[in-house]
Amino acid sequence: MSVKQISVGPEVQFAIEAHYRAEVRLWQTGQYREWLKDMIAEDIHYWMPIYEQRFLRDRRSDPTPDDAAIYNDDYGELDQRVERLYTGTVWMEDPPSKIRYFIGNVEAFDAGKDEFDVYSNLLVYRNRRQLETTVHTLGREDSLRRVGDGFKVFRRKLLLDARVTQDKNLYFFC
């Protein structure tokens, strides 16, 4: 953080953390349409870039949205992914995975005009079929916009810690 950021007050911090708890509850109960409609802004950029683990002397720039990515979605693409889950044709999610999300180290900063920059860590514990278990750790960089009594995410950058994952697919939201 090179620019001094202004932390939000405790009431806004609590409200943002409550937003994240509600988001997780929607995912864990399979309410993906509600998540998209209620918590995601129509101008969303949902991005999981592909990072390389590099030596310190390797000074190449970080990935941009123009580079290859695991996810590089707008609202329409998220909507397609959500609707596909309701078709019964996503064989990798039939039966659905059991996933638990653990969100921590939530830091929220005032970005002005009722917008907030939020950094958090996420642990995703996924059980699939009978014997498949995977654990993912990642960082999230979100931009939230206050809408009514809540928030909507309009930027989400997902930073998966593992360069190579043992999971057979990443067909879940985080």
DOFIKE-918957 format. One record per residue: residue in one letter; chain; x, y, z of N, C-alpha, C in turn. Coordinates in Angstrom, 3 decimals. Layout:
BEGIN
+---+---+----------+----------+----------+----------+----------+----------+----------+----------+----------+
| r | c |      n_u |      n_v |      n_w |     ca_u |     ca_v |     ca_w |      c_u |      c_v |      c_w |
+---+---+----------+----------+----------+----------+----------+----------+----------+----------+----------+
| A | A |        X |        Y |        Z |        X |        Y |        Z |        X |        Y |        Z |
...
+---+---+----------+----------+----------+----------+----------+----------+----------+----------+----------+
# end
This chain:
BEGIN
+---+---+----------+----------+----------+----------+----------+----------+----------+----------+----------+
| r | c |      n_u |      n_v |      n_w |     ca_u |     ca_v |     ca_w |      c_u |      c_v |      c_w |
+---+---+----------+----------+----------+----------+----------+----------+----------+----------+----------+
| M | A |    0.842 |   -1.173 |    0.000 |    0.000 |    0.000 |    0.000 |    0.890 |    1.239 |    0.000 |
| S | A |    1.061 |    1.858 |   -1.136 |    1.895 |    3.042 |   -1.214 |    1.107 |    4.309 |   -0.875 |
| V | A |   -0.173 |    4.344 |   -1.167 |   -1.005 |    5.492 |   -0.863 |   -1.673 |    5.245 |    0.490 |
| K | A |   -1.688 |    6.259 |    1.327 |   -2.323 |    6.135 |    2.644 |   -3.814 |    5.913 |    2.468 |
| Q | A |   -4.307 |    4.811 |    3.025 |   -5.724 |    4.494 |    2.928 |   -6.396 |    4.806 |    4.258 |
| I | A |   -7.639 |    5.236 |    4.193 |   -8.386 |    5.594 |    5.392 |   -9.302 |    4.434 |    5.751 |
| S | A |   -9.035 |    3.820 |    6.906 |   -9.864 |    2.710 |    7.371 |  -11.276 |    3.204 |    7.664 |
| V | A |  -12.234 |    2.324 |    7.441 |  -13.626 |    2.653 |    7.772 |  -13.815 |    2.561 |    9.283 |
| G | A |  -14.877 |    3.158 |    9.770 |  -15.211 |    3.066 |   11.188 |  -15.783 |    1.699 |   11.531 |
| P | A |  -15.939 |    1.421 |   12.820 |  -16.400 |    0.092 |   13.248 |  -17.785 |   -0.298 |   12.733 |
| E | A |  -18.691 |    0.662 |   12.577 |  -20.036 |    0.329 |   12.084 |  -19.999 |   -0.126 |   10.631 |
| V | A |  -19.223 |    0.565 |    9.812 |  -19.106 |    0.179 |    8.401 |  -18.340 |   -1.135 |    8.288 |
| Q | A |  -17.297 |   -1.304 |    9.094 |  -16.537 |   -2.570 |    9.102 |  -17.468 |   -3.737 |    9.417 |
| F | A |  -18.289 |   -3.582 |   10.447 |  -19.223 |   -4.647 |   10.819 |  -20.211 |   -4.919 |    9.682 |
| A | A |  -20.711 |   -3.855 |    9.042 |  -21.675 |   -4.027 |    7.944 |  -21.042 |   -4.757 |    6.762 |
| I | A |  -19.788 |   -4.456 |    6.459 |  -19.102 |   -5.136 |    5.349 |  -18.881 |   -6.602 |    5.695 |
| E | A |  -18.461 |   -6.883 |    6.919 |  -18.278 |   -8.277 |    7.324 |  -19.606 |   -9.025 |    7.325 |
| A | A |  -20.688 |   -8.368 |    7.705 |  -22.020 |   -8.993 |    7.643 |  -22.402 |   -9.280 |    6.195 |
| H | A |  -22.041 |   -8.387 |    5.289 |  -22.283 |   -8.609 |    3.854 |  -21.581 |   -9.891 |    3.410 |
| Y | A |  -20.330 |  -10.068 |    3.808 |  -19.581 |  -11.262 |    3.428 |  -20.177 |  -12.524 |    4.050 |
| R | A |  -20.638 |  -12.443 |    5.294 |  -21.277 |  -13.621 |    5.907 |  -22.548 |  -14.004 |    5.153 |
| A | A |  -23.334 |  -13.014 |    4.755 |  -24.569 |  -13.284 |    3.989 |  -24.231 |  -13.869 |    2.620 |
| E | A |  -23.166 |  -13.369 |    2.001 |  -22.743 |  -13.893 |    0.695 |  -22.389 |  -15.373 |    0.812 |
| V | A |  -21.631 |  -15.715 |    1.824 |  -21.235 |  -17.114 |    2.037 |  -22.464 |  -17.990 |    2.278 |
| R | A |  -23.412 |  -17.494 |    3.053 |  -24.618 |  -18.280 |    3.322 |  -25.375 |  -18.576 |    2.034 |
| L | A |  -25.456 |  -17.601 |    1.134 |  -26.127 |  -17.832 |   -0.152 |  -25.398 |  -18.899 |   -0.963 |
| W | A |  -24.072 |  -18.840 |   -1.007 |  -23.310 |  -19.862 |   -1.732 |  -23.521 |  -21.237 |   -1.122 |
| Q | A |  -23.424 |  -21.322 |    0.196 |  -23.494 |  -22.625 |    0.860 |  -24.886 |  -23.245 |    0.797 |
| T | A |  -25.898 |  -22.440 |    0.525 |  -27.256 |  -22.969 |    0.397 |  -27.715 |  -23.019 |   -1.060 |
| G | A |  -26.787 |  -22.797 |   -1.997 |  -27.102 |  -22.934 |   -3.415 |  -28.007 |  -21.852 |   -3.970 |
| Q | A |  -28.034 |  -20.678 |   -3.343 |  -28.885 |  -19.577 |   -3.801 |  -28.071 |  -18.622 |   -4.684 |
| Y | A |  -27.631 |  -19.147 |   -5.806 |  -26.737 |  -18.392 |   -6.680 |  -27.445 |  -17.253 |   -7.404 |
| R | A |  -28.685 |  -17.446 |   -7.791 |  -29.429 |  -16.352 |   -8.439 |  -29.599 |  -15.180 |   -7.484 |
| E | A |  -29.928 |  -15.484 |   -6.237 |  -30.099 |  -14.438 |   -5.235 |  -28.780 |  -13.708 |   -4.990 |
| W | A |  -27.687 |  -14.472 |   -4.943 |  -26.368 |  -13.871 |   -4.765 |  -26.084 |  -12.883 |   -5.892 |
| L | A |  -26.296 |  -13.317 |   -7.128 |  -26.002 |  -12.472 |   -8.269 |  -26.878 |  -11.216 |   -8.261 |
| K | A |  -28.165 |  -11.388 |   -8.022 |  -29.109 |  -10.263 |   -8.069 |  -28.894 |   -9.298 |   -6.901 |
| D | A |  -28.671 |   -9.825 |   -5.714 |  -28.647 |   -8.987 |   -4.514 |  -27.270 |   -8.454 |   -4.136 |
| M | A |  -26.205 |   -9.120 |   -4.574 |  -24.892 |   -8.765 |   -4.050 |  -23.871 |   -8.355 |   -5.099 |
| I | A |  -24.220 |   -8.511 |   -6.358 |  -23.273 |   -8.225 |   -7.431 |  -23.805 |   -7.076 |   -8.291 |
| A | A |  -22.971 |   -6.082 |   -8.522 |  -23.349 |   -4.938 |   -9.353 |  -23.307 |   -5.341 |  -10.827 |
| E | A |  -24.113 |   -4.691 |  -11.624 |  -24.174 |   -5.028 |  -13.050 |  -22.909 |   -4.653 |  -13.802 |
| D | A |  -22.070 |   -3.788 |  -13.216 |  -20.800 |   -3.428 |  -13.852 |  -19.626 |   -4.207 |  -13.251 |
| I | A |  -19.897 |   -5.401 |  -12.735 |  -18.885 |   -6.235 |  -12.079 |  -17.745 |   -6.615 |  -13.023 |
| H | A |  -16.560 |   -6.666 |  -12.456 |  -15.427 |   -7.344 |  -13.099 |  -14.943 |   -8.366 |  -12.076 |
| Y | A |  -15.156 |   -9.635 |  -12.382 |  -14.857 |  -10.771 |  -11.491 |  -13.670 |  -11.490 |  -12.113 |
| W | A |  -12.519 |  -11.406 |  -11.461 |  -11.267 |  -11.781 |  -12.115 |  -10.385 |  -12.636 |  -11.219 |
| M | A |   -9.943 |  -13.768 |  -11.750 |   -8.939 |  -14.601 |  -11.097 |   -7.781 |  -14.762 |  -12.078 |
| P | A |   -6.765 |  -13.892 |  -11.961 |   -5.639 |  -13.984 |  -12.887 |   -4.788 |  -15.221 |  -12.615 |
| I | A |   -4.007 |  -15.578 |  -13.601 |   -3.041 |  -16.667 |  -13.447 |   -1.701 |  -16.035 |  -13.086 |
| Y | A |   -1.213 |  -16.367 |  -11.910 |    0.081 |  -15.854 |  -11.468 |    1.134 |  -16.932 |  -11.588 |
| E | A |    2.321 |  -16.519 |  -11.883 |    3.473 |  -17.411 |  -11.874 |    4.247 |  -17.161 |  -10.583 |
| Q | A |    4.821 |  -18.201 |  -10.043 |    5.745 |  -17.999 |   -8.935 |    7.109 |  -17.725 |   -9.545 |
| R | A |    7.617 |  -16.550 |   -9.294 |    8.831 |  -16.095 |   -9.957 |    9.939 |  -15.816 |   -8.948 |
| F | A |   11.154 |  -15.870 |   -9.453 |   12.294 |  -15.449 |   -8.655 |   12.218 |  -13.939 |   -8.429 |
| L | A |   12.803 |  -13.471 |   -7.337 |   12.774 |  -12.051 |   -7.021 |   13.367 |  -11.191 |   -8.127 |
| R | A |   14.355 |  -11.700 |   -8.812 |   15.004 |  -10.908 |   -9.863 |   14.154 |  -10.806 |  -11.134 |
| D | A |   13.112 |  -11.598 |  -11.246 |   12.213 |  -11.554 |  -12.408 |   11.256 |  -10.372 |  -12.223 |
| R | A |   11.472 |   -9.323 |  -12.955 |   10.740 |   -8.059 |  -12.780 |    9.584 |   -7.873 |  -13.767 |
| R | A |    9.137 |   -8.948 |  -14.400 |    7.986 |   -8.792 |  -15.302 |    6.785 |   -8.270 |  -14.516 |
| S | A |    5.937 |   -7.535 |  -15.199 |    4.779 |   -6.941 |  -14.530 |    3.740 |   -8.007 |  -14.192 |
| D | A |    2.878 |   -7.673 |  -13.245 |    1.787 |   -8.562 |  -12.857 |    0.793 |   -8.708 |  -14.007 |
| P | A |   -0.011 |   -9.769 |  -13.970 |   -1.017 |   -9.958 |  -15.026 |   -2.008 |   -8.793 |  -15.076 |
| T | A |   -2.549 |   -8.576 |  -16.236 |   -3.605 |   -7.583 |  -16.440 |   -4.857 |   -8.315 |  -16.920 |
| P | A |   -5.999 |   -7.664 |  -16.919 |   -7.215 |   -8.311 |  -17.426 |   -7.125 |   -8.730 |  -18.887 |
| D | A |   -6.128 |   -8.243 |  -19.615 |   -5.950 |   -8.654 |  -21.007 |   -5.188 |   -9.970 |  -21.132 |
| D | A |   -4.581 |  -10.445 |  -20.042 |   -3.825 |  -11.695 |  -20.053 |   -4.755 |  -12.883 |  -19.777 |
| A | A |   -4.232 |  -14.080 |  -19.979 |   -5.000 |  -15.291 |  -19.681 |   -5.396 |  -15.290 |  -18.204 |
| A | A |   -6.583 |  -15.811 |  -17.911 |   -7.082 |  -15.835 |  -16.537 |   -7.968 |  -17.054 |  -16.339 |
| I | A |   -8.114 |  -17.470 |  -15.093 |   -9.040 |  -18.554 |  -14.764 |  -10.465 |  -18.031 |  -14.902 |
| Y | A |  -10.726 |  -16.856 |  -14.331 |  -11.987 |  -16.143 |  -14.519 |  -11.652 |  -14.729 |  -14.952 |
| N | A |  -12.434 |  -14.210 |  -15.882 |  -12.328 |  -12.820 |  -16.290 |  -13.723 |  -12.426 |  -16.761 |
| D | A |  -14.656 |  -12.386 |  -15.810 |  -16.082 |  -12.348 |  -16.123 |  -16.701 |  -10.983 |  -15.878 |
| D | A |  -17.712 |  -10.692 |  -16.686 |  -18.591 |   -9.559 |  -16.429 |  -19.925 |  -10.132 |  -15.917 |
| Y | A |  -20.915 |   -9.284 |  -15.745 |  -22.190 |   -9.736 |  -15.183 |  -22.846 |  -10.801 |  -16.059 |
| G | A |  -22.819 |  -10.602 |  -17.356 |  -23.444 |  -11.564 |  -18.263 |  -22.805 |  -12.941 |  -18.172 |
| E | A |  -21.486 |  -12.975 |  -18.070 |  -20.782 |  -14.262 |  -17.953 |  -21.057 |  -14.925 |  -16.606 |
| L | A |  -21.116 |  -14.141 |  -15.539 |  -21.490 |  -14.707 |  -14.233 |  -22.910 |  -15.259 |  -14.278 |
| D | A |  -23.802 |  -14.523 |  -14.915 |  -25.192 |  -14.970 |  -15.047 |  -25.262 |  -16.297 |  -15.804 |
| Q | A |  -24.482 |  -16.447 |  -16.865 |  -24.450 |  -17.722 |  -17.605 |  -23.960 |  -18.857 |  -16.709 |
| R | A |  -22.907 |  -18.603 |  -15.930 |  -22.389 |  -19.642 |  -15.029 |  -23.420 |  -20.018 |  -13.977 |
| V | A |  -24.104 |  -19.015 |  -13.434 |  -25.139 |  -19.275 |  -12.432 |  -26.271 |  -20.081 |  -13.051 |
| E | A |  -26.790 |  -19.638 |  -14.178 |  -27.926 |  -20.332 |  -14.798 |  -27.565 |  -21.761 |  -15.191 |
| R | A |  -26.340 |  -21.956 |  -15.601 |  -25.905 |  -23.310 |  -15.965 |  -25.995 |  -24.265 |  -14.776 |
| L | A |  -25.749 |  -23.767 |  -13.567 |  -25.850 |  -24.615 |  -12.371 |  -27.274 |  -25.135 |  -12.163 |
| Y | A |  -28.272 |  -24.424 |  -12.660 |  -29.668 |  -24.827 |  -12.474 |  -30.161 |  -25.768 |  -13.578 |
| T | A |  -29.338 |  -26.030 |  -14.587 |  -29.778 |  -26.876 |  -15.702 |  -29.636 |  -28.367 |  -15.423 |
| G | A |  -28.794 |  -28.718 |  -14.462 |  -28.520 |  -30.132 |  -14.226 |  -27.493 |  -30.710 |  -15.184 |
| T | A |  -26.882 |  -29.872 |  -16.018 |  -25.916 |  -30.371 |  -16.994 |  -24.461 |  -30.141 |  -16.582 |
| V | A |  -24.253 |  -29.583 |  -15.407 |  -22.887 |  -29.393 |  -14.909 |  -22.513 |  -30.675 |  -14.163 |
| W | A |  -22.037 |  -31.662 |  -14.911 |  -21.798 |  -32.993 |  -14.339 |  -20.824 |  -32.950 |  -13.175 |
| M | A |  -19.884 |  -32.012 |  -13.208 |  -18.900 |  -31.939 |  -12.130 |  -19.524 |  -31.444 |  -10.828 |
| E | A |  -20.739 |  -30.919 |  -10.893 |  -21.445 |  -30.460 |   -9.702 |  -22.756 |  -31.211 |   -9.498 |
| D | A |  -22.768 |  -32.489 |   -9.919 |  -23.937 |  -33.340 |   -9.705 |  -23.455 |  -34.688 |   -9.185 |
| P | A |  -23.570 |  -34.942 |   -7.908 |  -24.201 |  -34.118 |   -6.878 |  -23.348 |  -32.898 |   -6.541 |
| P | A |  -24.008 |  -31.859 |   -6.002 |  -23.278 |  -30.628 |   -5.688 |  -22.191 |  -30.858 |   -4.636 |
| S | A |  -21.098 |  -30.143 |   -4.783 |  -20.037 |  -30.167 |   -3.780 |  -20.562 |  -29.574 |   -2.477 |
| K | A |  -20.004 |  -30.030 |   -1.384 |  -20.238 |  -29.403 |   -0.078 |  -19.033 |  -28.512 |    0.167 |
| I | A |  -19.286 |  -27.226 |    0.303 |  -18.205 |  -26.257 |    0.431 |  -18.421 |  -25.412 |    1.667 |
| R | A |  -17.346 |  -25.200 |    2.407 |  -17.347 |  -24.273 |    3.534 |  -16.347 |  -23.177 |    3.218 |
| Y | A |  -16.759 |  -21.964 |    3.492 |  -15.930 |  -20.789 |    3.250 |  -15.577 |  -20.161 |    4.595 |
| F | A |  -14.329 |  -19.784 |    4.742 |  -13.869 |  -19.102 |    5.946 |  -13.199 |  -17.804 |    5.499 |
| I | A |  -13.810 |  -16.687 |    5.869 |  -13.301 |  -15.382 |    5.463 |  -12.704 |  -14.703 |    6.684 |
| G | A |  -11.504 |  -14.172 |    6.523 |  -10.854 |  -13.491 |    7.639 |   -9.971 |  -12.361 |    7.171 |
| N | A |   -9.351 |  -11.719 |    8.150 |   -8.430 |  -10.601 |    7.904 |   -9.073 |   -9.562 |    6.986 |
| V | A |  -10.321 |   -9.234 |    7.268 |  -11.050 |   -8.271 |    6.448 |  -10.590 |   -6.857 |    6.810 |
| E | A |  -10.035 |   -6.171 |    5.827 |   -9.619 |   -4.783 |    5.984 |  -10.428 |   -3.952 |    5.004 |
| A | A |  -11.116 |   -2.940 |    5.501 |  -11.968 |   -2.106 |    4.653 |  -11.497 |   -0.659 |    4.711 |
| F | A |  -11.455 |   -0.032 |    3.551 |  -10.983 |    1.344 |    3.429 |  -11.995 |    2.173 |    2.647 |
| D | A |  -12.161 |    3.411 |    3.057 |  -13.065 |    4.333 |    2.386 |  -12.443 |    4.758 |    1.060 |
| A | A |  -13.153 |    4.542 |   -0.027 |  -12.672 |    4.930 |   -1.351 |  -13.419 |    6.157 |   -1.877 |
| G | A |  -14.301 |    6.722 |   -1.051 |  -15.074 |    7.899 |   -1.448 |  -16.334 |    7.538 |   -2.197 |
| K | A |  -17.301 |    8.447 |   -2.181 |  -18.556 |    8.301 |   -2.924 |  -19.280 |    7.002 |   -2.599 |
| D | A |  -19.319 |    6.637 |   -1.313 |  -19.992 |    5.412 |   -0.865 |  -19.427 |    4.155 |   -1.510 |
| E | A |  -18.125 |    4.166 |   -1.772 |  -17.430 |    2.983 |   -2.280 |  -16.304 |    2.632 |   -1.317 |
| F | A |  -15.969 |    1.338 |   -1.288 |  -15.000 |    0.831 |   -0.316 |  -14.085 |   -0.180 |   -0.979 |
| D | A |  -12.814 |   -0.106 |   -0.644 |  -11.842 |   -1.116 |   -1.056 |  -11.680 |   -2.075 |    0.107 |
| V | A |  -11.838 |   -3.357 |   -0.174 |  -11.808 |   -4.352 |    0.892 |  -10.848 |   -5.463 |    0.512 |
| Y | A |   -9.986 |   -5.798 |    1.447 |   -9.023 |   -6.884 |    1.281 |   -9.370 |   -7.957 |    2.296 |
| S | A |   -9.349 |   -9.208 |    1.866 |   -9.665 |  -10.297 |    2.790 |   -8.944 |  -11.562 |    2.359 |
| N | A |   -8.888 |  -12.493 |    3.278 |   -8.355 |  -13.829 |    3.000 |   -9.511 |  -14.806 |    3.039 |
| L | A |   -9.406 |  -15.837 |    2.223 |  -10.487 |  -16.810 |    2.100 |   -9.903 |  -18.211 |    2.085 |
| L | A |  -10.503 |  -19.079 |    2.868 |  -10.176 |  -20.499 |    2.835 |  -11.424 |  -21.222 |    2.351 |
| V | A |  -11.270 |  -22.038 |    1.318 |  -12.385 |  -22.788 |    0.738 |  -12.101 |  -24.262 |    0.967 |
| Y | A |  -12.971 |  -24.921 |    1.728 |  -12.840 |  -26.352 |    2.025 |  -13.952 |  -27.051 |    1.275 |
| R | A |  -13.575 |  -27.881 |    0.306 |  -14.555 |  -28.467 |   -0.615 |  -14.528 |  -29.991 |   -0.553 |
| N | A |  -15.707 |  -30.573 |   -0.348 |  -15.889 |  -32.021 |   -0.406 |  -16.738 |  -32.331 |   -1.633 |
| R | A |  -16.222 |  -33.212 |   -2.460 |  -16.898 |  -33.556 |   -3.703 |  -16.996 |  -35.078 |   -3.802 |
| R | A |  -18.168 |  -35.529 |   -4.182 |  -18.427 |  -36.970 |   -4.294 |  -18.154 |  -37.632 |   -2.946 |
| Q | A |  -17.604 |  -38.812 |   -2.944 |  -17.389 |  -39.535 |   -1.687 |  -16.053 |  -39.204 |   -1.021 |
| L | A |  -15.000 |  -39.161 |   -1.821 |  -13.669 |  -39.107 |   -1.219 |  -12.820 |  -37.907 |   -1.624 |
| E | A |  -13.331 |  -37.020 |   -2.454 |  -12.518 |  -35.901 |   -2.935 |  -12.639 |  -34.704 |   -2.001 |
| T | A |  -11.518 |  -34.294 |   -1.468 |  -11.465 |  -33.118 |   -0.613 |  -10.348 |  -32.213 |   -1.111 |
| T | A |  -10.653 |  -30.938 |   -1.260 |   -9.628 |  -29.974 |   -1.652 |   -9.741 |  -28.743 |   -0.759 |
| V | A |   -8.615 |  -28.104 |   -0.591 |   -8.547 |  -26.880 |    0.196 |   -7.864 |  -25.822 |   -0.668 |
| H | A |   -8.486 |  -24.664 |   -0.742 |   -7.919 |  -23.549 |   -1.487 |   -7.767 |  -22.372 |   -0.531 |
| T | A |   -6.646 |  -21.683 |   -0.624 |   -6.481 |  -20.428 |    0.094 |   -6.262 |  -19.344 |   -0.945 |
| L | A |   -6.855 |  -18.208 |   -0.685 |   -6.704 |  -17.116 |   -1.619 |   -6.935 |  -15.789 |   -0.930 |
| G | A |   -6.453 |  -14.751 |   -1.563 |   -6.737 |  -13.395 |   -1.145 |   -7.765 |  -12.807 |   -2.084 |
| R | A |   -8.542 |  -11.883 |   -1.543 |   -9.524 |  -11.187 |   -2.378 |   -9.298 |   -9.690 |   -2.259 |
| E | A |   -9.398 |   -9.024 |   -3.387 |   -9.373 |   -7.567 |   -3.441 |  -10.697 |   -7.144 |   -4.054 |
| D | A |  -11.565 |   -6.588 |   -3.227 |  -12.909 |   -6.211 |   -3.665 |  -13.071 |   -4.700 |   -3.668 |
| S | A |  -13.959 |   -4.245 |   -4.522 |  -14.486 |   -2.885 |   -4.455 |  -15.989 |   -3.031 |   -4.271 |
| L | A |  -16.492 |   -2.428 |   -3.198 |  -17.915 |   -2.488 |   -2.869 |  -18.523 |   -1.102 |   -3.029 |
| R | A |  -19.793 |   -1.111 |   -3.398 |  -20.568 |    0.120 |   -3.517 |  -21.765 |   -0.002 |   -2.585 |
| R | A |  -21.995 |    1.028 |   -1.779 |  -23.174 |    1.022 |   -0.906 |  -24.415 |    1.199 |   -1.778 |
| V | A |  -25.367 |    0.289 |   -1.611 |  -26.630 |    0.339 |   -2.338 |  -27.732 |    0.119 |   -1.309 |
| G | A |  -28.515 |    1.164 |   -1.038 |  -29.550 |    1.066 |   -0.009 |  -28.920 |    0.774 |    1.340 |
| D | A |  -29.408 |   -0.274 |    1.994 |  -28.889 |   -0.666 |    3.310 |  -27.722 |   -1.641 |    3.213 |
| G | A |  -27.317 |   -2.013 |    2.000 |  -26.265 |   -3.017 |    1.851 |  -25.173 |   -2.573 |    0.899 |
| F | A |  -24.525 |   -3.566 |    0.304 |  -23.412 |   -3.324 |   -0.599 |  -23.548 |   -4.230 |   -1.814 |
| K | A |  -22.931 |   -3.805 |   -2.900 |  -22.791 |   -4.663 |   -4.073 |  -21.329 |   -4.636 |   -4.486 |
| V | A |  -20.829 |   -5.800 |   -4.886 |  -19.450 |   -5.918 |   -5.346 |  -19.408 |   -5.491 |   -6.814 |
| F | A |  -18.502 |   -4.562 |   -7.140 |  -18.357 |   -4.198 |   -8.548 |  -16.965 |   -4.520 |   -9.090 |
| R | A |  -16.042 |   -4.894 |   -8.238 |  -14.738 |   -5.421 |   -8.656 |  -14.358 |   -6.514 |   -7.672 |
| R | A |  -13.940 |   -7.644 |   -8.195 |  -13.426 |   -8.719 |   -7.339 |  -12.240 |   -9.342 |   -8.049 |
| K | A |  -11.103 |   -9.263 |   -7.391 |   -9.881 |   -9.899 |   -7.880 |   -9.546 |  -11.011 |   -6.902 |
| L | A |   -9.458 |  -12.225 |   -7.417 |   -9.197 |  -13.414 |   -6.613 |   -7.762 |  -13.859 |   -6.847 |
| L | A |   -7.006 |  -13.970 |   -5.782 |   -5.586 |  -14.310 |   -5.871 |   -5.364 |  -15.682 |   -5.248 |
| L | A |   -5.464 |  -16.706 |   -6.071 |   -5.289 |  -18.080 |   -5.630 |   -3.828 |  -18.290 |   -5.248 |
| D | A |   -3.577 |  -18.817 |   -4.045 |   -2.201 |  -18.985 |   -3.574 |   -1.443 |  -20.072 |   -4.321 |
| A | A |   -2.111 |  -21.161 |   -4.644 |   -1.442 |  -22.281 |   -5.314 |   -1.294 |  -22.003 |   -6.804 |
| R | A |   -0.129 |  -22.224 |   -7.321 |    0.095 |  -22.094 |   -8.772 |   -0.549 |  -23.263 |   -9.503 |
| V | A |   -0.487 |  -24.433 |   -8.888 |   -1.110 |  -25.638 |   -9.434 |   -2.053 |  -26.169 |   -8.363 |
| T | A |   -3.286 |  -26.438 |   -8.750 |   -4.266 |  -26.953 |   -7.803 |   -4.552 |  -28.427 |   -8.088 |
| Q | A |   -4.816 |  -29.172 |   -7.036 |   -5.149 |  -30.581 |   -7.183 |   -6.643 |  -30.795 |   -7.447 |
| D | A |   -7.413 |  -29.719 |   -7.420 |   -8.848 |  -29.808 |   -7.661 |   -9.101 |  -30.142 |   -9.130 |
| K | A |  -10.135 |  -30.927 |   -9.398 |  -10.456 |  -31.314 |  -10.771 |  -11.161 |  -30.201 |  -11.532 |
| N | A |  -11.748 |  -29.242 |  -10.804 |  -12.386 |  -28.097 |  -11.445 |  -12.502 |  -26.977 |  -10.427 |
| L | A |  -12.728 |  -25.795 |  -10.914 |  -12.920 |  -24.640 |  -10.040 |  -14.304 |  -24.043 |  -10.296 |
| Y | A |  -15.297 |  -24.928 |  -10.422 |  -16.651 |  -24.459 |  -10.713 |  -17.381 |  -24.119 |   -9.418 |
| F | A |  -16.893 |  -23.092 |   -8.761 |  -17.557 |  -22.557 |   -7.581 |  -17.215 |  -21.073 |   -7.518 |
| F | A |  -17.945 |  -20.348 |   -6.726 |  -17.718 |  -18.915 |   -6.611 |  -16.936 |  -18.636 |   -5.328 |
| C | A |  -16.166 |  -17.567 |   -5.345 |  -15.439 |  -17.173 |   -4.136 |  -15.141 |  -15.682 |   -4.171 |
+---+---+----------+----------+----------+----------+----------+----------+----------+----------+----------+
# end
